[in-house]
């Protein structure tokens, strides 16, 4: 289910359970679980772009990577932002390494 913020800002109404439409009757978002996939909200790209632009917001990803090698756990974390169609790294944290018990 979309947040109250998304529903209000995009003027969405639920047509049937889990499917949300704009004032023109265009499907804007729906729960993927209703189509047989894992739970998640699929939001129409142009509607999302307008929502972000109109409210001076940006998409942010917190990317976490880990691997185990030579009995050590290695972790990396990166934060990336998408704005105006461009994705750039906002912050890149250094590698952390821990010895594993084994």
Steps between C-alpha positions, in 0.01 A plus 500: 500500500641844414564740786248769586748754360505331157121454494435867581770652280404292194126513568468122499193292567484126551294343219528147631705362785868574444454698174519882510384733222530874430207733428508402129462131586862418410662223707782668694610234748417154629614233743718247314378219728161521326674397177678203661832669586657586835332786683600842370352815355545561129460871422468643147826677405359833376276534807800433727715753310227765534455425870873539562534816289190676639612436858875558455578140593749247368533122502772370730640145504697357790708228335647233725745239370666222693716202422680232696856425392793340681289455815427872516181696447543803275234773482455811287225760513421765239226761487386607152249765391292537183403851401394622157580162349858492625621253762801602705676369808433725799715316753727198476605338825827312528528124526445343839651158570437258786662166578242222504498233771565172325 
